[in-house]
Each structure stands twice: as structure tokens, then as C-alpha cells.
Amino acid sequence: ELSYEQYDAAIRLADRCRSQFADVLANVDVLIAPSSPGEAPQGLHSTGDSVMNRVWTLLHPPCVTIPVATGPQGLPLGVQIVGRIGADAQTLACAHRLHQVLRDL
């Protein structure tokens, strides 16, 4: 229940954040962030809690989740590899390499 002015201000803020996101990644290839607050849910009824992805949905960078461990129920725990806006191929390459390194540990 936002007024038009509030909605418009939120859209403009999101646009400013997108334009400044490149500065956040200026000295790194990708960010590594949790993909969820816990392990994957059992079954196919849900993809889980989206709290860790909402900022990336707002900012529009490429994101790839890779499994890195298993939780108490034996289900996957993952991390997100987040790249620069428009750098999809580089983000996928970094995620692939990181997955290989972690798999071989």
C-alpha cells in the first residue's frame, strides 16, 4: 500500500543502487554470499526462503548458486556467486572454477 510518490522513489533508489553496484565490485571478480539461511528444503514443494536473494533480484546482477556442503538433514547448503551486471559469462566461469576447487577438497 504505497502511494505513487513512494513507489516512484523506491524505483529511483533501486536504479541508483544498480548504477553504483559496479563500484562495489570494482576490485573483485565476484562476490560470494549465502544462498539461503539453511539447507535446501525437502521435496519439490518449495525452493526455500528467498531472503538471501532479494537484493540480487532488485539489483539484476548474474547469480549462480553452487552446493558447498550438506546440512543436518543431508540436503545441500549453497553459496551464491554474484557478478557484475552484464558479466554473465565471467560469473559463470568463476562459479564453475570455484565449484571444481571446492569439490576436490
C-alpha positions as CSV (number, residue, x, y, z in Angstrom):
1,E,0.0,0.0,0.0
2,L,2.4,2.7,-1.3
3,S,1.5,6.0,-2.8
4,Y,2.6,6.7,-6.3
5,E,5.3,9.0,-4.9
6,Q,6.6,6.3,-2.5
7,Y,6.7,3.7,-5.3
8,D,8.4,6.1,-7.7
9,A,11.0,7.0,-5.0
10,A,11.7,3.3,-4.4
11,I,12.1,2.7,-8.2
12,R,14.6,5.6,-8.4
13,L,16.5,4.3,-5.4
14,A,16.8,0.9,-7.0
15,D,18.1,2.4,-10.2
16,R,20.7,4.4,-8.2
17,C,21.8,1.2,-6.4
18,R,22.1,-0.6,-9.7
19,S,24.3,2.1,-11.1
20,Q,26.5,2.1,-8.0
21,F,26.8,-1.7,-7.8
22,A,29.8,-1.7,-10.2
23,D,31.7,0.3,-7.6
24,V,31.1,-2.4,-5.0
25,L,32.7,-4.9,-7.3
26,A,35.5,-2.6,-8.6
27,N,38.4,-4.6,-7.1
28,V,36.9,-8.1,-7.1
29,D,35.8,-10.6,-9.8
30,V,32.7,-11.8,-7.9
31,L,31.0,-11.7,-4.5
32,I,30.3,-14.9,-2.6
33,A,27.2,-14.8,-0.5
34,P,25.0,-17.3,1.3
35,S,22.2,-18.6,-1.0
36,S,19.8,-19.3,1.9
37,P,19.6,-19.2,5.7
38,G,19.9,-23.0,5.8
39,E,19.9,-26.2,3.9
40,A,17.6,-26.8,0.9
41,P,14.0,-27.8,1.8
42,Q,13.0,-31.4,1.4
43,G,10.8,-32.3,-1.6
44,L,9.8,-30.1,-4.6
45,H,7.0,-28.1,-2.9
46,S,9.3,-25.1,-2.2
47,T,12.6,-23.6,-3.3
48,G,13.1,-22.3,0.2
49,D,13.5,-18.9,1.8
50,S,14.3,-16.1,-0.6
51,V,15.6,-13.7,1.9
52,M,19.2,-14.0,0.7
53,N,18.3,-13.5,-3.0
54,R,16.1,-10.5,-2.8
55,V,18.8,-7.9,-3.0
56,W,20.2,-9.6,-6.1
57,T,16.7,-9.7,-7.7
58,L,16.5,-5.9,-7.1
59,L,20.0,-5.2,-8.5
60,H,19.9,-7.5,-11.5
61,P,23.4,-9.0,-11.4
62,P,24.1,-12.5,-12.6
63,C,24.0,-15.0,-9.8
64,V,24.8,-18.7,-9.7
65,T,24.3,-21.0,-6.7
66,I,26.7,-23.8,-6.1
67,P,26.5,-26.6,-3.5
68,V,29.3,-26.4,-0.9
69,A,28.2,-28.7,1.9
70,T,25.3,-30.6,3.3
71,G,23.1,-29.7,6.3
72,P,21.8,-31.7,9.2
73,Q,19.2,-33.4,7.1
74,G,21.8,-34.3,4.4
75,L,20.4,-31.7,2.0
76,P,22.6,-29.2,0.1
77,L,23.9,-26.0,1.5
78,G,24.9,-23.5,-1.2
79,V,26.6,-20.2,-1.8
80,Q,25.8,-17.7,-4.5
81,I,28.4,-16.3,-6.8
82,V,27.3,-12.8,-7.7
83,G,29.0,-11.0,-10.6
84,R,28.9,-7.6,-12.3
85,I,25.8,-6.6,-14.2
86,G,26.3,-7.7,-17.7
87,A,29.2,-10.1,-16.9
88,D,27.3,-13.3,-17.1
89,A,30.0,-15.4,-18.8
90,Q,32.6,-14.3,-16.3
91,T,30.3,-15.0,-13.4
92,L,29.5,-18.5,-14.7
93,A,33.2,-19.2,-15.3
94,C,34.1,-18.1,-11.7
95,A,31.3,-20.3,-10.3
96,H,32.4,-23.2,-12.3
97,R,36.0,-22.9,-11.1
98,L,35.0,-22.4,-7.5
99,H,32.8,-25.5,-7.7
100,Q,35.7,-27.5,-9.1
101,V,38.0,-26.3,-6.3
102,L,35.5,-27.0,-3.5
103,R,34.5,-30.4,-5.0
104,D,38.2,-31.5,-4.9
105,L,38.7,-30.6,-1.2
